[in-house]
């Protein structure tokens, strides 16, 4: 679905350049200079409306978070949610995740979250899936030695595809959960989509993986 233009989006981005970082490539290898606490950095690819990041930042004030969202209209909504949460350990990047290595150096990131990514169900769109091997190669590059990839979705097809893609790449699967909410994980922070889909009775799948 194409996002409709949100009037004032460009002005909002400029007015909030302390949060939505312009020219992020210049901070490659030095993101810790923009945060006030320790250099531990987690990123969410496909931040959407920002609920996950806002809640995570409150729950884990000792961790720094960077949200990546390519849709300009969507990232303005995420920024507003971050501002309302009154947290200072979140930054946002309005960039394409196809070019992660332009913004982060080797071993710079400690954890990557993929939450309810677009499934791109048509075979011709396989390269756009965030668990396609070209994305996995970038994740492996920017994650540190103990870094972890966490993926959640309600889309069974995408989950099965991701398991195969990760296994072929040689990633170590630490968790494969077909019904996350049945686990009643007290540390699970839900996204907007997760709340919406779970209320409809959809099972939420989660995997955790490390590159070895």
C-alpha positions in Angstrom: 0.0 0.0 0.0 1.4 3.4 -1.0 1.6 5.9 1.9 -0.3 9.1 1.3 1.7 12.3 1.5 1.4 13.9 5.0 1.3 17.7 4.7 4.2 19.2 6.7 6.3 16.0 6.8 9.4 17.7 5.4 9.1 20.6 7.8 8.6 18.2 10.7 11.8 16.2 9.8 13.8 19.5 9.7 12.4 20.7 13.0 13.2 17.5 14.7 16.7 16.7 13.3 17.9 16.0 16.8 15.7 12.9 16.7 15.4 12.1 13.0 19.0 12.3 12.0 19.8 13.9 8.6 22.9 12.6 6.7 23.3 9.6 9.0 26.3 8.3 7.0 28.5 10.8 8.7 28.0 9.1 12.0 29.0 5.7 10.7 31.2 4.1 13.4 30.5 6.9 15.9 26.8 6.7 16.8 27.7 6.5 20.5 28.6 10.2 20.3 24.9 11.1 19.9 23.8 9.1 22.9 24.2 10.1 26.6 24.6 6.6 28.0 26.7 3.5 27.1 27.5 2.5 23.5 25.2 -0.5 23.4 23.0 0.0 20.3 19.9 -2.0 19.1 18.2 -1.2 15.8 14.7 -1.9 14.6 14.3 -2.1 10.8 10.9 -1.0 9.7 9.9 1.0 12.8 6.4 1.8 11.6 4.5 4.0 14.0 7.0 3.7 16.8 5.2 1.9 19.6 7.8 -0.8 19.9 10.7 1.6 20.1 9.0 4.0 22.6 8.1 1.1 24.9 11.5 -0.6 24.6 13.3 2.7 25.4 11.3 3.2 28.5 11.8 -0.4 29.6 15.5 -0.4 28.9 16.9 3.1 29.5 20.4 1.7 29.7 20.2 0.7 26.0 20.3 2.9 22.9 17.9 2.4 20.1 17.9 3.4 16.5 14.7 3.0 14.4 14.9 2.7 10.6 11.9 3.6 8.5 12.0 4.5 4.8 8.4 6.0 4.6 8.7 9.7 5.4 5.0 9.9 6.5 5.3 7.0 8.8 8.5 8.1 10.5 6.9 11.4 11.5 4.2 9.4 13.4 7.0 7.3 15.1 8.9 10.5 16.0 5.8 12.0 17.6 5.3 8.8 19.7 9.0 8.9 20.8 8.6 12.6 21.8 5.5 11.8 23.8 7.3 9.0 25.6 9.9 11.5 26.8 12.9 9.2 26.3 16.4 10.3 25.3 17.8 6.9 24.1 16.2 6.7 20.7 17.2 8.1 17.3 15.4 7.6 14.0 16.7 7.3 10.4 14.6 8.0 7.4 16.6 5.7 5.1 16.4 2.5 3.1 17.5 -0.7 4.8 19.0 -1.9 1.6 22.0 0.3 2.5 22.7 -0.5 6.1 26.4 -0.7 5.7 26.5 2.9 4.5 25.3 3.9 8.0 26.9 1.4 10.4 30.4 0.0 10.5 31.4 -3.6 11.2 30.5 -4.9 14.7 28.8 -1.6 15.7 25.3 -3.0 16.5 24.4 -5.4 19.4 20.9 -6.4 18.3 18.5 -6.2 15.3 14.7 -6.4 15.5 12.6 -7.2 12.5 9.0 -6.7 13.5 6.1 -7.7 11.2 8.0 -6.9 8.1 6.2 -6.7 4.7 6.0 -10.4 3.6 6.3 -9.5 -0.2 4.5 -12.8 -1.0 5.1 -12.8 -4.8 8.2 -14.7 -5.9 9.4 -11.9 -8.0 9.6 -9.7 -4.9 11.8 -12.2 -2.9 14.8 -9.8 -2.9 12.7 -7.3 -0.9 12.1 -9.6 2.1 14.2 -8.5 5.1 15.3 -12.1 5.6 16.7 -12.5 2.0 20.3 -13.4 2.0 21.5 -9.9 0.8 20.0 -8.4 4.0 21.4 -11.2 6.1 24.9 -10.4 4.8 24.5 -6.8 6.0 23.2 -7.9 9.4 26.2 -10.2 9.8 28.5 -7.3 9.0 27.1 -4.7 11.4 26.4 -7.1 14.4 29.1 -7.7 16.9 30.3 -11.2 17.8 27.5 -11.8 20.3 24.9 -9.9 18.3 21.4 -11.3 17.9 18.7 -11.0 15.2 15.1 -11.2 16.5 12.2 -11.6 14.0 8.5 -11.5 14.7 5.6 -12.0 12.3 2.1 -13.4 12.1 2.7 -14.4 8.5 3.3 -18.2 8.5 4.6 -18.1 4.9 7.2 -15.4 5.6 8.2 -17.2 8.8 8.8 -20.5 7.0 10.7 -18.7 4.2 12.8 -16.9 6.8 13.7 -20.2 8.6 14.9 -21.7 5.3 16.8 -18.5 4.3 18.6 -18.3 7.7 19.4 -22.0 7.7 20.9 -21.8 4.2 23.0 -18.8 5.2 24.4 -20.8 8.2 22.8 -18.8 11.0 22.4 -20.5 14.4 18.7 -20.5 15.4 18.4 -20.0 19.1 14.6 -19.9 19.3 11.8 -20.9 16.9 8.5 -20.2 18.4 5.2 -20.7 16.5 2.9 -19.2 19.2 4.8 -16.5 21.1 1.8 -15.3 23.2 1.2 -18.8 24.5 4.7 -18.6 26.0 3.6 -15.5 28.0 7.0 -14.0 27.7 7.0 -11.1 30.3 9.8 -9.3 28.4 7.9 -9.3 25.0 7.1 -5.7 23.9 4.3 -5.6 21.4 4.1 -3.5 18.2 0.9 -1.9 16.9 0.5 -4.8 14.4 1.2 -7.4 17.0 -1.7 -6.1 19.2 -4.0 -5.9 16.1 -3.2 -9.3 14.8 -3.2 -11.1 18.1 -6.7 -9.7 18.9 -7.9 -11.3 15.7 -6.6 -14.6 16.9 -3.5 -14.8 14.7 -0.6 -16.7 16.2 2.6 -14.6 16.5 5.8 -16.3 15.5 9.2 -15.4 16.8 12.8 -16.5 16.1 16.1 -15.6 17.6 19.3 -16.1 15.7 23.0 -15.5 15.8 25.6 -15.4 13.0 28.4 -17.9 13.5 
